[in-house]
Amino acid sequence: MNADYQVEVKEAPVAPDPARLRVGVIGLGVGRMHIEGWQQHPNVDVVAIADPDEQRLAQIGETFGIATRYGRPEQMFAHERLDVVSICTPNKFHHALTLAAFEAGCHVLCEKPMAMNADEGRAMLAAARRAGKRLMINFSYRFSAQSRALKAQVDAGVFGEFYFGRTVWHRRRGMPGFGGWFGTRALAGGGPLIDLGVHRLDLALWLMGYPKPTWVMGSTYDAIARELAATSGKSFDVEDLAAALIRFDNGATLIVEASWAAHIGEAELMETRLLGTQAGLLHRNVDEGYNFDAHIFLDKNGAQFDMHLHPSAVPARSPMHDYAEAILNGIPHPAPGEEGLVVMEILDAIYASARSGEPVKV
Ligand SMILES: NC(=O)c1ccc[n+]([C@@H]2O[C@H](COP(=O)([O-])OP(=O)(O)OC[C@H]3O[C@@H](n4cnc5c(N)ncnc54)[C@H](O)[C@@H]3O)[C@@H](O)[C@H]2O)c1
C-alpha cells in the first residue's frame, strides 16, 4: 500500500484576514443555508445577496435582514467590497462565478460539484493561486457529527489501511426539480452521480485519506426517468442511476453508486462502508432521512465487537463556520479545491467509461 501519497494542497495565503468577514451569497436555493451558516458565526456579516429570481431575492432578503440585493452577481462584485463569496448557483455557473470572485479579491466557498468537469476545476484552482485566495468546496456531509467522529477514529489509526469500500446514495423516486436544470446536461453536467454521488464519493475519499485514483469502470442508466420524462412532457437528458468501481494506486477499490430513481424499498438510502485491515466503518442515514448513524466493527481479544456512536457524542458544525475560522485565523480549511478536483477527475472518468464501455484511466 502507498501510504505516502497525499493530495497536494497549494493554498498560498495562511495570513489572517480582517477581524470581521464581509460575505456575499450568490444563488438563493441552498444559498439560504449558506446565509444561515454564515450568520451563526459571530465575526461574519452577510452584506449582500444576488439572484436573478426577483421574488426569491426579495423573500430571502426580508427573512435574513439583508438589504443589499443584486439581480446579477457581476453588479455585486462591482459595487461591494467582499472578503468571501458563497457560490450556490446551478453547476454550469460555478466556474465563471468563481473566476469572477477571485478577480474581485474574494475567497470562495463553492457548492458541490466544484464544476461541470475537471478542466473547469483546474482553471478555478489556477485562478485561486493567481489571486492568492482560497477555494473551499461545500462537501457538507463531512461536517455531520457522525462523519467527524469517524474521521477522528481514522486519524487515531483505528482502522489500519482501508482496502475496500462501497459508498451509495440511492432514491426510489427523487429527481430534484424534475424537468428543471438538474436534469439538463448543459446546466448540470450529469445526473445523480454529479449531484448526490459527489457527496458520498467525497465522504469515502476523505475518510480513506484521498488515495490517488488510477482507473475507473463505470456505467450509467436512465430507464425510469426517461420514461417518466416522456409521459410527463418534461425534458431530461442525464442518467438516473450510475455505478462505478474505482481503483487506487495503493491497491484499494471503492464502489460508488447514485440514483434519483430505482426500484428499491427505501425512499432515500445513504450508506458508506469502508473496510480496513483492523476495523470497518459504516456511516448511514437513519429512517430514510437526513440524520446519520456511525458504526465501527472490529475484533478485540478474539471477539467481534460492534460500536455505535452515541447521538450526542460530537457537536455538529457548519462548513461556513469552519471556513470562517480558517480565514480569520490563517489556518488551513477543511475542504480544499484540490480535493474537489480529484472528485471531478473521477466523475469525468466514470462518465467517459460509461460512454465507451471500457475502463478509463484517471
Ligand atoms: N451541499 C449540499 O448539500 C447541496 C444541497 C443542495 C444543492 N447543492 C448545490 O447547490 C447548487 C444550487 O442548487 P440548488 O438546489 O440551490 O438549486 P436551485 O435551483 O434551488 O437554486 C439555484 C438558484 O440560483 C439562481 N441562479 C441561477 N443562475 C444564476 C446566476 N448566474 N447567478 C446568480 N444566481 C443564479 C437561481 O435563480 C436559483 O434561485 C448546485 O450546485 C447544487 O449541486 C448543494
PDBQT file of the ligand as one rigid body, heavy atoms in Angstrom, charges set to zero:
ROOT
HETATM    1  N1  LIG A 401     -24.088  20.879  -0.315  1.00  0.00    +0.000 N 
HETATM    2  C1  LIG A 401     -25.336  20.460  -0.422  1.00  0.00    +0.000 C 
HETATM    3  O1  LIG A 401     -25.794  19.670   0.380  1.00  0.00    +0.000 OA
HETATM    4  C2  LIG A 401     -26.208  20.983  -1.539  1.00  0.00    +0.000 A 
HETATM    5  C3  LIG A 401     -27.596  20.899  -1.437  1.00  0.00    +0.000 A 
HETATM    6  C4  LIG A 401     -28.366  21.396  -2.493  1.00  0.00    +0.000 A 
HETATM    7  C5  LIG A 401     -27.750  21.942  -3.608  1.00  0.00    +0.000 A 
HETATM    8  N2  LIG A 401     -26.386  21.987  -3.675  1.00  0.00    +0.000 N 
HETATM    9  C6  LIG A 401     -25.720  22.593  -4.836  1.00  0.00    +0.000 C 
HETATM   10  O2  LIG A 401     -26.011  23.993  -4.818  1.00  0.00    +0.000 OA
HETATM   11  C7  LIG A 401     -26.163  24.493  -6.145  1.00  0.00    +0.000 C 
HETATM   12  C8  LIG A 401     -27.547  25.111  -6.285  1.00  0.00    +0.000 C 
HETATM   13  O3  LIG A 401     -28.523  24.110  -6.074  1.00  0.00    +0.000 OA
HETATM   14  P1  LIG A 401     -29.989  24.494  -5.538  1.00  0.00    +0.000 P 
HETATM   15  O4  LIG A 401     -30.621  23.233  -5.081  1.00  0.00    +0.000 OA
HETATM   16  O5  LIG A 401     -29.906  25.625  -4.599  1.00  0.00    +0.000 OA
HETATM   17  O6  LIG A 401     -30.640  24.974  -6.911  1.00  0.00    +0.000 OA
HETATM   18  P2  LIG A 401     -31.904  25.933  -7.063  1.00  0.00    +0.000 P 
HETATM   19  O7  LIG A 401     -32.329  25.805  -8.479  1.00  0.00    +0.000 OA
HETATM   20  O8  LIG A 401     -32.896  25.689  -5.963  1.00  0.00    +0.000 OA
HETATM   21  O9  LIG A 401     -31.318  27.392  -6.787  1.00  0.00    +0.000 OA
HETATM   22  C9  LIG A 401     -30.372  27.975  -7.632  1.00  0.00    +0.000 C 
HETATM   23  C10 LIG A 401     -30.554  29.492  -7.563  1.00  0.00    +0.000 C 
HETATM   24  O10 LIG A 401     -29.516  30.083  -8.359  1.00  0.00    +0.000 OA
HETATM   25  C11 LIG A 401     -30.092  31.148  -9.083  1.00  0.00    +0.000 C 
HETATM   26  N3  LIG A 401     -29.258  31.397 -10.259  1.00  0.00    +0.000 N 
HETATM   27  C12 LIG A 401     -29.281  30.767 -11.444  1.00  0.00    +0.000 A 
HETATM   28  N4  LIG A 401     -28.313  31.276 -12.253  1.00  0.00    +0.000 NA
HETATM   29  C13 LIG A 401     -27.689  32.243 -11.546  1.00  0.00    +0.000 A 
HETATM   30  C14 LIG A 401     -26.621  33.113 -11.827  1.00  0.00    +0.000 A 
HETATM   31  N5  LIG A 401     -25.969  33.089 -12.995  1.00  0.00    +0.000 N 
HETATM   32  N6  LIG A 401     -26.235  33.990 -10.875  1.00  0.00    +0.000 NA
HETATM   33  C15 LIG A 401     -26.873  34.026  -9.681  1.00  0.00    +0.000 A 
HETATM   34  N7  LIG A 401     -27.891  33.206  -9.359  1.00  0.00    +0.000 NA
HETATM   35  C16 LIG A 401     -28.280  32.318 -10.286  1.00  0.00    +0.000 A 
HETATM   36  C17 LIG A 401     -31.496  30.698  -9.411  1.00  0.00    +0.000 C 
HETATM   37  O11 LIG A 401     -32.354  31.782  -9.703  1.00  0.00    +0.000 OA
HETATM   38  C18 LIG A 401     -31.887  29.976  -8.129  1.00  0.00    +0.000 C 
HETATM   39  O12 LIG A 401     -32.509  30.838  -7.205  1.00  0.00    +0.000 OA
HETATM   40  C19 LIG A 401     -25.918  23.297  -7.064  1.00  0.00    +0.000 C 
HETATM   41  O13 LIG A 401     -24.587  23.303  -7.471  1.00  0.00    +0.000 OA
HETATM   42  C20 LIG A 401     -26.199  22.085  -6.181  1.00  0.00    +0.000 C 
HETATM   43  O14 LIG A 401     -25.470  20.938  -6.571  1.00  0.00    +0.000 OA
HETATM   44  C21 LIG A 401     -25.624  21.528  -2.662  1.00  0.00    +0.000 A 
ENDROOT
TORSDOF 0
